[in-house]
Amino acid sequence: MKIVIVLLFLGVVASLASALVYLMQDHSRSDRMAWALTWRIGLSVLLFLFVLVGHGLGWIHSTGLTAVSGS
């Protein structure tokens, strides 16, 4: 479970990095940057849905936030 989430997150970061490279180096009118950003959006949506479904099926458990009192 954790491996899938980490791989999807790394895919999002790699796609964003490749879009940056295409922005900086690609001076032609190709659509490589747009495709890299499209992949980033698709992977981000897939990651969100995977976490949402994983939580709904009980694969991922939320721990909540704990407040620490300073007194």
Phi and psi in radians as a Rosetta constraint file:
Dihedral C 1 N 2 CA 2 C 2 CIRCULARHARMONIC -1.150 0.35
Dihedral N 2 CA 2 C 2 N 3 CIRCULARHARMONIC -0.581 0.35
Dihedral C 2 N 3 CA 3 C 3 CIRCULARHARMONIC -1.140 0.35
Dihedral N 3 CA 3 C 3 N 4 CIRCULARHARMONIC -0.701 0.35
Dihedral C 3 N 4 CA 4 C 4 CIRCULARHARMONIC -1.132 0.35
Dihedral N 4 CA 4 C 4 N 5 CIRCULARHARMONIC -0.747 0.35
Dihedral C 4 N 5 CA 5 C 5 CIRCULARHARMONIC -1.137 0.35
Dihedral N 5 CA 5 C 5 N 6 CIRCULARHARMONIC -0.757 0.35
Dihedral C 5 N 6 CA 6 C 6 CIRCULARHARMONIC -1.130 0.35
Dihedral N 6 CA 6 C 6 N 7 CIRCULARHARMONIC -0.722 0.35
Dihedral C 6 N 7 CA 7 C 7 CIRCULARHARMONIC -1.124 0.35
Dihedral N 7 CA 7 C 7 N 8 CIRCULARHARMONIC -0.726 0.35
Dihedral C 7 N 8 CA 8 C 8 CIRCULARHARMONIC -1.130 0.35
Dihedral N 8 CA 8 C 8 N 9 CIRCULARHARMONIC -0.727 0.35
Dihedral C 8 N 9 CA 9 C 9 CIRCULARHARMONIC -1.123 0.35
Dihedral N 9 CA 9 C 9 N 10 CIRCULARHARMONIC -0.732 0.35
Dihedral C 9 N 10 CA 10 C 10 CIRCULARHARMONIC -1.131 0.35
Dihedral N 10 CA 10 C 10 N 11 CIRCULARHARMONIC -0.596 0.35
Dihedral C 10 N 11 CA 11 C 11 CIRCULARHARMONIC -1.120 0.35
Dihedral N 11 CA 11 C 11 N 12 CIRCULARHARMONIC -0.686 0.35
Dihedral C 11 N 12 CA 12 C 12 CIRCULARHARMONIC -1.107 0.35
Dihedral N 12 CA 12 C 12 N 13 CIRCULARHARMONIC -0.813 0.35
Dihedral C 12 N 13 CA 13 C 13 CIRCULARHARMONIC -1.143 0.35
Dihedral N 13 CA 13 C 13 N 14 CIRCULARHARMONIC -0.722 0.35
Dihedral C 13 N 14 CA 14 C 14 CIRCULARHARMONIC -1.132 0.35
Dihedral N 14 CA 14 C 14 N 15 CIRCULARHARMONIC -0.690 0.35
Dihedral C 14 N 15 CA 15 C 15 CIRCULARHARMONIC -1.153 0.35
Dihedral N 15 CA 15 C 15 N 16 CIRCULARHARMONIC -0.687 0.35
Dihedral C 15 N 16 CA 16 C 16 CIRCULARHARMONIC -1.149 0.35
Dihedral N 16 CA 16 C 16 N 17 CIRCULARHARMONIC -0.687 0.35
Dihedral C 16 N 17 CA 17 C 17 CIRCULARHARMONIC -1.162 0.35
Dihedral N 17 CA 17 C 17 N 18 CIRCULARHARMONIC -0.695 0.35
Dihedral C 17 N 18 CA 18 C 18 CIRCULARHARMONIC -1.183 0.35
Dihedral N 18 CA 18 C 18 N 19 CIRCULARHARMONIC -0.597 0.35
Dihedral C 18 N 19 CA 19 C 19 CIRCULARHARMONIC -1.123 0.35
Dihedral N 19 CA 19 C 19 N 20 CIRCULARHARMONIC -0.657 0.35
Dihedral C 19 N 20 CA 20 C 20 CIRCULARHARMONIC -1.136 0.35
Dihedral N 20 CA 20 C 20 N 21 CIRCULARHARMONIC -0.721 0.35
Dihedral C 20 N 21 CA 21 C 21 CIRCULARHARMONIC -1.101 0.35
Dihedral N 21 CA 21 C 21 N 22 CIRCULARHARMONIC -0.766 0.35
Dihedral C 21 N 22 CA 22 C 22 CIRCULARHARMONIC -1.132 0.35
Dihedral N 22 CA 22 C 22 N 23 CIRCULARHARMONIC -0.599 0.35
Dihedral C 22 N 23 CA 23 C 23 CIRCULARHARMONIC -1.152 0.35
Dihedral N 23 CA 23 C 23 N 24 CIRCULARHARMONIC -0.722 0.35
Dihedral C 23 N 24 CA 24 C 24 CIRCULARHARMONIC -1.402 0.35
Dihedral N 24 CA 24 C 24 N 25 CIRCULARHARMONIC -0.582 0.35
Dihedral C 24 N 25 CA 25 C 25 CIRCULARHARMONIC -1.869 0.35
Dihedral N 25 CA 25 C 25 N 26 CIRCULARHARMONIC -0.425 0.35
Dihedral C 25 N 26 CA 26 C 26 CIRCULARHARMONIC -1.565 0.35
Dihedral N 26 CA 26 C 26 N 27 CIRCULARHARMONIC 1.744 0.35
Dihedral C 26 N 27 CA 27 C 27 CIRCULARHARMONIC -1.618 0.35
Dihedral N 27 CA 27 C 27 N 28 CIRCULARHARMONIC -0.044 0.35
Dihedral C 27 N 28 CA 28 C 28 CIRCULARHARMONIC -1.452 0.35
Dihedral N 28 CA 28 C 28 N 29 CIRCULARHARMONIC -3.110 0.35
Dihedral C 28 N 29 CA 29 C 29 CIRCULARHARMONIC -1.722 0.35
Dihedral N 29 CA 29 C 29 N 30 CIRCULARHARMONIC 0.745 0.35
Dihedral C 29 N 30 CA 30 C 30 CIRCULARHARMONIC -1.482 0.35
Dihedral N 30 CA 30 C 30 N 31 CIRCULARHARMONIC 2.873 0.35
Dihedral C 30 N 31 CA 31 C 31 CIRCULARHARMONIC -1.787 0.35
Dihedral N 31 CA 31 C 31 N 32 CIRCULARHARMONIC 0.397 0.35
Dihedral C 31 N 32 CA 32 C 32 CIRCULARHARMONIC -1.143 0.35
Dihedral N 32 CA 32 C 32 N 33 CIRCULARHARMONIC -0.671 0.35
Dihedral C 32 N 33 CA 33 C 33 CIRCULARHARMONIC -1.143 0.35
Dihedral N 33 CA 33 C 33 N 34 CIRCULARHARMONIC -0.725 0.35
Dihedral C 33 N 34 CA 34 C 34 CIRCULARHARMONIC -1.122 0.35
Dihedral N 34 CA 34 C 34 N 35 CIRCULARHARMONIC -0.682 0.35
Dihedral C 34 N 35 CA 35 C 35 CIRCULARHARMONIC -1.186 0.35
Dihedral N 35 CA 35 C 35 N 36 CIRCULARHARMONIC -0.653 0.35
Dihedral C 35 N 36 CA 36 C 36 CIRCULARHARMONIC -1.127 0.35
Dihedral N 36 CA 36 C 36 N 37 CIRCULARHARMONIC -0.703 0.35
Dihedral C 36 N 37 CA 37 C 37 CIRCULARHARMONIC -1.237 0.35
Dihedral N 37 CA 37 C 37 N 38 CIRCULARHARMONIC -0.574 0.35
Dihedral C 37 N 38 CA 38 C 38 CIRCULARHARMONIC -1.131 0.35
Dihedral N 38 CA 38 C 38 N 39 CIRCULARHARMONIC -0.733 0.35
Dihedral C 38 N 39 CA 39 C 39 CIRCULARHARMONIC -1.076 0.35
Dihedral N 39 CA 39 C 39 N 40 CIRCULARHARMONIC -0.701 0.35
Dihedral C 39 N 40 CA 40 C 40 CIRCULARHARMONIC -1.076 0.35
Dihedral N 40 CA 40 C 40 N 41 CIRCULARHARMONIC -0.760 0.35
Dihedral C 40 N 41 CA 41 C 41 CIRCULARHARMONIC -1.132 0.35
Dihedral N 41 CA 41 C 41 N 42 CIRCULARHARMONIC -0.767 0.35
Dihedral C 41 N 42 CA 42 C 42 CIRCULARHARMONIC -1.091 0.35
Dihedral N 42 CA 42 C 42 N 43 CIRCULARHARMONIC -0.759 0.35
Dihedral C 42 N 43 CA 43 C 43 CIRCULARHARMONIC -1.170 0.35
Dihedral N 43 CA 43 C 43 N 44 CIRCULARHARMONIC -0.630 0.35
Dihedral C 43 N 44 CA 44 C 44 CIRCULARHARMONIC -1.143 0.35
Dihedral N 44 CA 44 C 44 N 45 CIRCULARHARMONIC -0.740 0.35
Dihedral C 44 N 45 CA 45 C 45 CIRCULARHARMONIC -1.141 0.35
Dihedral N 45 CA 45 C 45 N 46 CIRCULARHARMONIC -0.737 0.35
Dihedral C 45 N 46 CA 46 C 46 CIRCULARHARMONIC -1.082 0.35
Dihedral N 46 CA 46 C 46 N 47 CIRCULARHARMONIC -0.735 0.35
Dihedral C 46 N 47 CA 47 C 47 CIRCULARHARMONIC -1.084 0.35
Dihedral N 47 CA 47 C 47 N 48 CIRCULARHARMONIC -0.795 0.35
Dihedral C 47 N 48 CA 48 C 48 CIRCULARHARMONIC -1.073 0.35
Dihedral N 48 CA 48 C 48 N 49 CIRCULARHARMONIC -0.800 0.35
Dihedral C 48 N 49 CA 49 C 49 CIRCULARHARMONIC -1.148 0.35
Dihedral N 49 CA 49 C 49 N 50 CIRCULARHARMONIC -0.644 0.35
Dihedral C 49 N 50 CA 50 C 50 CIRCULARHARMONIC -1.130 0.35
Dihedral N 50 CA 50 C 50 N 51 CIRCULARHARMONIC -0.738 0.35
Dihedral C 50 N 51 CA 51 C 51 CIRCULARHARMONIC -1.164 0.35
Dihedral N 51 CA 51 C 51 N 52 CIRCULARHARMONIC -0.714 0.35
Dihedral C 51 N 52 CA 52 C 52 CIRCULARHARMONIC -1.113 0.35
Dihedral N 52 CA 52 C 52 N 53 CIRCULARHARMONIC -0.807 0.35
Dihedral C 52 N 53 CA 53 C 53 CIRCULARHARMONIC -1.191 0.35
Dihedral N 53 CA 53 C 53 N 54 CIRCULARHARMONIC -0.696 0.35
Dihedral C 53 N 54 CA 54 C 54 CIRCULARHARMONIC -1.074 0.35
Dihedral N 54 CA 54 C 54 N 55 CIRCULARHARMONIC -0.678 0.35
Dihedral C 54 N 55 CA 55 C 55 CIRCULARHARMONIC -1.219 0.35
Dihedral N 55 CA 55 C 55 N 56 CIRCULARHARMONIC -0.698 0.35
Dihedral C 55 N 56 CA 56 C 56 CIRCULARHARMONIC -1.154 0.35
Dihedral N 56 CA 56 C 56 N 57 CIRCULARHARMONIC -0.580 0.35
Dihedral C 56 N 57 CA 57 C 57 CIRCULARHARMONIC -1.549 0.35
Dihedral N 57 CA 57 C 57 N 58 CIRCULARHARMONIC -0.066 0.35
Dihedral C 57 N 58 CA 58 C 58 CIRCULARHARMONIC 1.537 0.35
Dihedral N 58 CA 58 C 58 N 59 CIRCULARHARMONIC 0.148 0.35
Dihedral C 58 N 59 CA 59 C 59 CIRCULARHARMONIC -1.276 0.35
Dihedral N 59 CA 59 C 59 N 60 CIRCULARHARMONIC -0.552 0.35
Dihedral C 59 N 60 CA 60 C 60 CIRCULARHARMONIC -2.040 0.35
Dihedral N 60 CA 60 C 60 N 61 CIRCULARHARMONIC 2.262 0.35
Dihedral C 60 N 61 CA 61 C 61 CIRCULARHARMONIC -1.945 0.35
Dihedral N 61 CA 61 C 61 N 62 CIRCULARHARMONIC 2.274 0.35
Dihedral C 61 N 62 CA 62 C 62 CIRCULARHARMONIC -1.477 0.35
Dihedral N 62 CA 62 C 62 N 63 CIRCULARHARMONIC 2.415 0.35
Dihedral C 62 N 63 CA 63 C 63 CIRCULARHARMONIC -1.723 0.35
Dihedral N 63 CA 63 C 63 N 64 CIRCULARHARMONIC -0.314 0.35
Dihedral C 63 N 64 CA 64 C 64 CIRCULARHARMONIC 1.370 0.35
Dihedral N 64 CA 64 C 64 N 65 CIRCULARHARMONIC 3.059 0.35
Dihedral C 64 N 65 CA 65 C 65 CIRCULARHARMONIC -1.804 0.35
Dihedral N 65 CA 65 C 65 N 66 CIRCULARHARMONIC 2.443 0.35
Dihedral C 65 N 66 CA 66 C 66 CIRCULARHARMONIC -1.931 0.35
Dihedral N 66 CA 66 C 66 N 67 CIRCULARHARMONIC 2.328 0.35
Dihedral C 66 N 67 CA 67 C 67 CIRCULARHARMONIC -1.540 0.35
Dihedral N 67 CA 67 C 67 N 68 CIRCULARHARMONIC 2.344 0.35
Dihedral C 67 N 68 CA 68 C 68 CIRCULARHARMONIC -1.860 0.35
Dihedral N 68 CA 68 C 68 N 69 CIRCULARHARMONIC 2.076 0.35
Dihedral C 68 N 69 CA 69 C 69 CIRCULARHARMONIC -1.467 0.35
Dihedral N 69 CA 69 C 69 N 70 CIRCULARHARMONIC 2.461 0.35
Dihedral C 69 N 70 CA 70 C 70 CIRCULARHARMONIC -1.617 0.35
Dihedral N 70 CA 70 C 70 N 71 CIRCULARHARMONIC 0.214 0.35
